[in-house]
């Protein structure tokens, strides 16, 4: 999946969402009925969950 949209990392968020499954470590499928409720009152279905390794310009690594 190619996504040309810019993403903003919200450090205060309780969950972070990514459009590219290939970036995730330890990916696991979720139940078909699991979905996310968004601030604009819409929902979207989740396909899975996992961790993403972030590499900051400082060289520091972090899993989110």
Order of alpha helices (4+ residues) and beta strands (2+ residues): beta-beta-beta-beta-beta
